[in-house]
Amino acid sequence: MWTAAAYDDQLGLIYAPLGNATPDFFGMERPPHSDEYNSSLVALDIITGRPKWKFQTVHHDIWDYDLPSQPALVDLPDGQGGTIPGVLQTTKRGQLFLLNRATGEPIADVVEKPVPTAGAVPEEKLSPTQPYSVGMPTIGAEHLTEKKMWGATMFDQLMCRIMFKQLRYEGDFTPIGLTKALDQPGNIGGFNWGSVSYDPVNHLAYMNDIRVPNIFWLMPRDEFNTWTKSHQIEVSGHGPSPQLKTPYGQAIYIWMSSLGVPCNQPPYGTVTAVDLNTHKVAWQVPAGTTEQLGPLGIASHLPMPMGMPTYAGTMTTAGGLVFFAGYQDYYIRAYDGQSGKLVWEHELPVGASATPISYVSPTTGKQYVVISVGGAAHSPDTGDYVMAFSLPTSQP
């Protein structure tokens, strides 16, 4: 587990979103208990430490789809004047699993669907099906086609279309193998570590996502050792991975054109509200602008609202505002929680990769929003700021 757990003090259960045993992209060296628990949400009894229930979101995960975010505890109306204790788990796949947190049974329907298994290395034994939360919306994770290729110019769009036809891609769960393949969604999401915020009155969950596929493949050990002499790991963490004590090294890259622009069409990230009563998207807006981004890594200074990859998480207030700052441009913004309308924004000295917090001062009686501003993900602009903003006081 590399994210945070959640705790229900009434049920006495800790909810642990589990990761995967290493290596991420080859599963035949893992012990049996890893395949049983990898990529699972596990409810642990606080007294005994023993599992009460578990729910697996990916079977035999060789895509690095481990659970990235803290589960959200949500109480939902049962239609008879009572409540159902729920837990909402977001995933890198863009799937939202809504479960009864007392029993682990799905509140929203989950089905097993057939997935591709051809193209993996011969040692691999893949699951023929994977769980899909069909009773909830999928955020991002759309099926890619040649028509959906994109570019800053007609030339790099053409290059992306050519690459798409050359890459192995069979949709969700295309297996990693010895030929280059598309990994959609990529291993940074979908959703990542920011989790969701929740309005318990209107039963709206607010979340942010990433929509950037990867190219990945395996290489036999000797070939990998030769290849890495001319290919180094990137600052982003992408590039070669040795997968020690296995027959294969691995490589993974964000799928971009030669201009450094993603090959899939925007948006590359959104802020979304999901109604947990209706299990539908209430609203969705692009996450920020291209102001600090552009071809070849040069800032365009054009605030086009295309929606960029996001980090961190949302924060919502009892007054119905949703705050978010994990954009690629350097802003903190507030949205109307019911409509998604932008109601406020403030430029930051650098980007932020942190979730805002809010508190009421016992001294002034005012409510404040605080954000740690250290730099947007993968941006050269960094800082060391903590910034606070006061909310207007309510009028009698």
C-alpha positions as CSV (number, residue, x, y, z in Angstrom):
1,M,0.0,0.0,0.0
2,W,1.5,3.3,-1.1
3,T,-1.5,5.6,-0.5
4,A,-3.5,6.3,2.7
5,A,-6.0,4.0,4.3
6,A,-9.5,5.1,5.6
7,Y,-11.1,4.2,9.0
8,D,-14.7,3.7,10.1
9,D,-14.8,3.9,13.9
10,Q,-18.4,2.7,14.1
11,L,-17.6,-0.6,12.2
12,G,-14.1,-0.9,13.5
13,L,-12.7,-1.4,10.0
14,I,-9.6,0.0,8.3
15,Y,-9.9,0.2,4.5
16,A,-6.5,-0.5,2.9
17,P,-6.1,0.1,-0.9
18,L,-3.3,-2.2,-1.9
19,G,-0.6,-2.0,-4.5
20,N,1.2,-4.7,-6.3
21,A,4.2,-6.9,-5.6
22,T,7.1,-6.0,-7.8
23,P,7.8,-6.1,-10.6
24,D,4.9,-4.1,-12.0
25,F,4.8,-5.6,-15.5
26,F,5.7,-9.3,-15.1
27,G,3.6,-11.4,-12.9
28,M,5.1,-14.9,-12.9
29,E,7.6,-14.3,-10.1
30,R,4.9,-13.3,-7.6
31,P,3.8,-15.6,-4.7
32,P,0.2,-16.8,-4.8
33,H,-1.0,-14.5,-2.0
34,S,0.1,-11.5,-4.2
35,D,-2.3,-12.5,-7.0
36,E,-5.0,-12.9,-4.4
37,Y,-4.6,-9.4,-2.8
38,N,-2.9,-7.2,-5.4
39,S,-4.9,-4.2,-6.5
40,S,-7.5,-4.9,-3.9
41,L,-9.4,-2.9,-1.4
42,V,-9.2,-4.8,1.9
43,A,-11.2,-4.2,5.1
44,L,-9.2,-5.0,8.2
45,D,-10.7,-5.6,11.6
46,I,-9.1,-3.0,13.9
47,I,-8.9,-5.4,16.9
48,T,-7.6,-8.6,15.2
49,G,-5.9,-7.1,12.1
50,R,-7.6,-9.9,10.0
51,P,-9.3,-9.2,6.7
52,K,-13.1,-9.0,7.0
53,W,-13.5,-8.7,3.2
54,K,-11.6,-7.8,0.1
55,F,-12.5,-6.6,-3.3
56,Q,-10.1,-7.0,-6.2
57,T,-10.2,-4.3,-8.9
58,V,-7.7,-6.0,-11.3
59,H,-6.8,-9.7,-11.6
60,H,-3.2,-10.6,-12.1
61,D,-2.2,-7.0,-12.6
62,I,0.7,-6.5,-15.2
63,W,-0.3,-2.9,-16.1
64,D,0.7,-1.2,-12.8
65,Y,-2.9,-0.5,-12.1
66,D,-2.5,-0.7,-8.3
67,L,-4.9,1.3,-6.2
68,P,-3.5,4.9,-6.0
69,S,-5.9,6.8,-3.8
70,Q,-7.5,6.8,-0.4
71,P,-11.0,5.3,-0.3
72,A,-13.8,7.7,0.5
73,L,-16.3,6.7,3.2
74,V,-19.8,7.8,2.0
75,D,-23.2,7.3,3.6
76,L,-26.0,7.0,1.1
77,P,-29.8,7.0,1.4
78,D,-31.4,3.6,1.2
79,G,-34.8,4.9,0.1
80,Q,-36.5,3.9,3.3
81,G,-35.3,6.7,5.6
82,G,-32.0,5.0,6.5
83,T,-28.5,5.0,5.1
84,I,-26.2,2.5,3.5
85,P,-22.5,2.6,4.6
86,G,-20.6,3.0,1.3
87,V,-17.0,3.2,0.3
88,L,-15.9,4.7,-3.0
89,Q,-12.6,3.6,-4.5
90,T,-11.2,5.3,-7.5
91,T,-8.7,3.5,-9.8
92,K,-6.0,4.2,-12.4
93,R,-8.4,2.6,-14.9
94,G,-11.0,5.4,-14.5
95,Q,-13.3,2.9,-12.9
96,L,-15.3,3.9,-9.8
97,F,-16.1,1.0,-7.4
98,L,-18.9,1.9,-5.0
99,L,-19.1,-0.8,-2.3
100,N,-21.0,-1.5,0.9
101,R,-18.2,-0.8,3.4
102,A,-19.7,-3.3,6.0
103,T,-19.8,-6.3,3.6
104,G,-17.7,-5.4,0.5
105,E,-20.6,-6.1,-1.8
106,P,-21.1,-3.7,-4.7
107,I,-23.7,-1.0,-4.3
108,A,-23.4,-0.2,-8.0
109,D,-23.2,-3.2,-10.3
110,V,-19.9,-4.8,-11.1
111,V,-19.5,-7.4,-13.9
112,E,-16.6,-9.5,-15.2
113,K,-15.9,-8.7,-18.9
114,P,-13.7,-10.6,-21.3
115,V,-10.4,-8.9,-22.0
116,P,-7.5,-9.6,-24.5
117,T,-4.8,-12.1,-23.5
118,A,-2.9,-12.5,-26.8
119,G,0.5,-10.7,-27.1
120,A,1.9,-11.4,-23.7
121,V,5.2,-13.2,-23.1
122,P,4.8,-17.0,-23.2
123,E,5.4,-17.4,-19.4
124,E,2.5,-15.1,-18.5
125,K,-0.9,-16.4,-17.4
126,L,-3.4,-13.7,-17.7
127,S,-7.0,-13.5,-16.4
128,P,-9.5,-13.9,-19.3
129,T,-11.8,-11.4,-17.5
130,Q,-11.6,-8.2,-15.5
131,P,-14.0,-6.4,-13.2
132,Y,-15.9,-3.4,-14.6
133,S,-18.1,-1.1,-12.5
134,V,-20.9,-0.9,-15.0
135,G,-23.2,0.7,-12.5
136,M,-21.0,3.8,-12.3
137,P,-19.6,6.1,-14.9
138,T,-16.1,5.6,-16.3
139,I,-14.0,8.8,-16.2
140,G,-11.7,9.1,-19.1
141,A,-10.3,5.8,-20.3
142,E,-12.0,6.1,-23.7
143,H,-11.2,3.6,-26.4
144,L,-8.6,5.0,-28.8
145,T,-9.1,5.1,-32.6
146,E,-7.0,6.5,-35.5
147,K,-9.6,9.3,-35.9
148,K,-9.0,10.4,-32.3
149,M,-5.3,11.1,-32.9
150,W,-4.3,14.7,-32.2
151,G,-1.3,17.1,-32.7
152,A,-0.2,20.7,-32.5
153,T,0.2,20.6,-36.3
154,M,-1.0,18.5,-39.1
155,F,2.4,16.9,-39.3
156,D,2.7,15.6,-35.8
157,Q,-1.0,14.5,-36.0
158,L,-0.1,12.5,-39.0
159,M,2.9,11.0,-37.2
160,C,0.6,10.0,-34.3
161,R,-1.8,8.3,-36.7
162,I,1.1,6.4,-38.2
163,M,2.3,5.3,-34.8
164,F,-1.2,4.3,-33.7
165,K,-1.4,1.9,-36.7
166,Q,2.1,0.5,-35.9
167,L,1.4,-0.2,-32.2
168,R,-0.4,-3.2,-30.8
169,Y,-3.7,-2.1,-29.2
170,E,-6.7,-4.2,-28.5
171,G,-8.4,-1.8,-26.1
172,D,-8.5,-2.1,-22.3
173,F,-6.0,-4.4,-20.8
174,T,-3.9,-4.8,-23.9
175,P,-1.1,-7.1,-22.5
176,I,2.5,-5.9,-22.3
177,G,4.7,-8.1,-24.5
178,L,7.7,-8.2,-26.7
179,T,6.2,-5.8,-29.2
180,K,5.4,-2.1,-28.5
181,A,1.8,-1.7,-27.3
182,L,-0.5,1.1,-26.2
183,D,-1.3,1.2,-22.5
184,Q,-4.7,3.0,-22.2
185,P,-5.3,4.3,-19.5
186,G,-1.6,4.7,-18.6
187,N,-0.1,3.8,-15.3
188,I,-0.5,7.3,-13.9
189,G,-4.3,7.2,-14.4
190,G,-7.2,7.6,-14.7
191,F,-7.2,8.6,-11.1
192,N,-4.1,8.9,-9.0
193,W,-3.3,9.7,-5.3
194,G,-5.5,12.8,-4.8
195,S,-8.7,10.7,-4.0
196,V,-12.1,12.5,-4.0
197,S,-13.9,15.0,-1.8
198,Y,-17.5,14.5,-0.9
199,D,-20.6,16.6,-0.3
200,P,-22.6,14.5,2.2
201,V,-25.8,16.6,1.9
202,N,-26.1,16.4,-1.9
203,H,-24.2,13.1,-2.3
204,L,-21.8,14.5,-4.9
205,A,-18.3,13.2,-5.2
206,Y,-15.7,15.5,-6.7
207,M,-12.6,14.1,-8.5
208,N,-9.9,14.9,-11.0
209,D,-8.2,12.7,-13.5
210,I,-5.4,12.2,-16.0
211,R,-5.8,11.1,-19.7
212,V,-2.4,10.3,-21.1
213,P,-1.7,6.8,-22.5
214,N,1.7,5.1,-22.5
215,I,3.7,3.0,-24.9
216,F,5.2,-0.1,-23.1
217,W,7.0,-3.3,-24.0
218,L,9.3,-6.0,-22.6
219,M,12.8,-7.0,-23.8
220,P,14.7,-10.2,-23.1
221,R,17.5,-9.6,-20.6
222,D,20.4,-9.4,-23.0
223,E,18.6,-7.1,-25.4
224,F,17.5,-4.9,-22.5
225,N,21.1,-4.6,-21.1
226,T,22.3,-3.4,-24.6
227,W,19.4,-1.1,-25.1
228,T,19.9,0.7,-21.7
229,K,23.4,1.8,-22.7
230,S,21.8,4.4,-24.9
231,H,18.5,5.0,-23.0
232,Q,18.3,6.4,-19.6
233,I,15.4,6.8,-17.1
234,E,13.5,10.1,-17.4
235,V,12.9,12.6,-14.6
236,S,9.2,11.6,-14.8
237,G,10.1,8.0,-13.8
238,H,9.4,6.7,-17.3
239,G,12.0,4.9,-19.4
240,P,13.8,1.6,-18.8
241,S,13.0,-0.6,-15.7
242,P,15.3,-3.6,-15.1
243,Q,12.8,-5.8,-13.4
244,L,15.6,-7.7,-11.7
245,K,15.5,-11.4,-11.2
246,T,13.1,-11.8,-14.1
247,P,13.8,-12.8,-17.7
248,Y,12.7,-9.4,-19.0
249,G,13.5,-5.7,-18.7
250,Q,10.8,-3.3,-19.4
251,A,10.3,0.2,-21.0
252,I,7.5,2.6,-20.7
253,Y,7.0,6.1,-22.1
254,I,4.2,8.7,-22.2
255,W,2.8,8.5,-25.8
256,M,3.7,11.8,-27.4
257,S,4.6,13.2,-30.8
258,S,8.1,14.5,-31.7
259,L,6.9,18.0,-30.5
260,G,6.2,16.7,-27.0
261,V,2.5,16.9,-27.4
262,P,0.2,13.9,-26.4
263,C,-1.0,11.9,-29.4
264,N,-4.5,11.4,-28.0
265,Q,-7.1,14.2,-28.3
266,P,-7.8,16.5,-25.3
267,P,-8.9,16.9,-22.7
268,Y,-5.9,15.4,-20.8
269,G,-7.5,16.0,-17.5
270,T,-10.9,17.1,-16.0
271,V,-12.6,18.0,-12.8
272,T,-15.8,16.0,-12.4
273,A,-18.7,15.7,-10.1
274,V,-20.4,12.3,-9.8
275,D,-23.9,12.0,-8.2
276,L,-23.8,9.0,-5.9
277,N,-27.6,8.8,-5.8
278,T,-28.1,8.5,-9.6
279,H,-24.6,7.1,-10.4
280,K,-24.2,9.6,-13.2
281,V,-21.8,12.5,-14.0
282,A,-23.4,15.7,-12.7
283,W,-20.9,17.9,-14.4
284,Q,-17.4,17.9,-15.9
285,V,-15.0,20.7,-16.9
286,P,-11.6,20.7,-18.4
287,A,-8.8,20.9,-15.8
288,G,-7.0,24.2,-16.5
289,T,-5.3,25.7,-19.6
290,T,-2.3,25.5,-21.8
291,E,-0.8,28.7,-20.4
292,Q,2.3,27.1,-19.1
293,L,2.6,24.3,-21.7
294,G,3.3,24.0,-25.4
295,P,5.2,22.1,-28.1
296,L,8.8,21.2,-27.3
297,G,8.2,22.1,-23.6
298,I,7.9,25.9,-24.4
299,A,5.2,27.7,-22.5
300,S,2.6,28.9,-25.0
301,H,1.2,31.7,-22.7
302,L,-2.1,31.0,-24.3
303,P,-4.8,30.1,-21.7
304,M,-6.8,27.7,-23.9
305,P,-9.0,25.6,-21.6
306,M,-8.1,22.2,-23.1
307,G,-7.8,20.4,-19.8
308,M,-4.3,19.3,-18.7
309,P,-3.2,16.3,-16.6
310,T,-4.0,16.8,-12.9
311,Y,-2.4,15.9,-9.6
312,A,-3.4,16.1,-5.9
313,G,-7.2,16.2,-5.1
314,T,-10.2,18.4,-4.7
315,M,-11.6,19.9,-1.5
316,T,-15.2,20.9,-1.0
317,T,-16.8,23.1,1.6
318,A,-20.2,23.1,3.4
319,G,-21.0,26.3,1.5
320,G,-21.0,24.4,-1.8
321,L,-17.6,25.3,-3.3
322,V,-15.1,22.9,-4.8
323,F,-11.5,24.0,-4.6
324,F,-8.7,22.5,-6.7
325,A,-5.1,23.6,-7.5
326,G,-3.4,20.5,-9.1
327,Y,-3.3,22.0,-12.6
328,Q,-0.5,22.4,-15.0
329,D,-1.1,26.1,-15.2
330,Y,-0.4,28.1,-12.0
331,Y,-3.9,28.7,-10.4
332,I,-6.1,27.7,-7.6
333,R,-9.8,27.7,-8.7
334,A,-13.2,27.3,-7.0
335,Y,-16.2,25.8,-8.7
336,D,-19.9,25.9,-7.9
337,G,-20.5,22.4,-6.5
338,Q,-23.9,22.1,-8.1
339,S,-23.2,23.3,-11.6
340,G,-19.4,23.2,-12.1
341,K,-19.4,27.0,-12.9
342,L,-16.0,28.7,-12.3
343,V,-16.7,31.2,-9.5
344,W,-13.1,32.2,-8.5
345,E,-9.5,31.8,-9.5
346,H,-6.2,33.1,-8.2
347,E,-2.8,33.0,-9.9
348,L,-0.1,31.2,-8.0
349,P,3.7,32.0,-8.1
350,V,4.3,28.4,-9.3
351,G,2.1,25.4,-9.7
352,A,0.8,23.3,-6.9
353,S,0.8,19.5,-6.5
354,A,-1.1,19.5,-3.2
355,T,-4.7,19.2,-2.1
356,P,-6.2,22.4,-0.5
357,I,-7.3,22.3,3.2
358,S,-9.8,24.4,4.9
359,Y,-10.4,25.4,8.5
360,V,-12.2,28.0,10.7
361,S,-10.0,30.2,12.8
362,P,-11.0,30.2,16.5
363,T,-9.5,33.7,16.7
364,T,-11.1,35.5,13.8
365,G,-14.1,33.1,13.2
366,K,-13.3,33.2,9.5
367,Q,-13.0,30.2,7.2
368,Y,-9.7,29.9,5.3
369,V,-8.4,27.8,2.4
370,V,-4.7,26.9,2.5
371,I,-2.6,25.4,-0.2
372,S,1.1,24.3,-0.3
373,V,2.6,25.7,-3.5
374,G,5.8,23.9,-4.4
375,G,5.5,23.5,-8.2
376,A,3.4,21.7,-10.8
377,A,4.3,18.1,-11.6
378,H,7.3,17.8,-13.9
379,S,7.5,21.6,-14.1
380,P,11.0,23.3,-13.9
381,D,9.3,26.1,-11.8
382,T,9.5,25.3,-8.1
383,G,8.8,27.2,-4.9
384,D,8.4,26.9,-1.2
385,Y,5.1,28.7,-0.4
386,V,2.2,28.2,1.8
387,M,-0.7,30.5,0.8
388,A,-3.9,31.2,2.6
389,F,-7.2,32.7,1.4
390,S,-10.2,33.8,3.5
391,L,-13.7,33.0,2.4
392,P,-16.4,35.7,2.6
393,T,-18.3,35.7,5.9
394,S,-22.0,34.8,5.5
395,Q,-24.5,37.6,5.7
396,P,-27.4,37.4,8.2
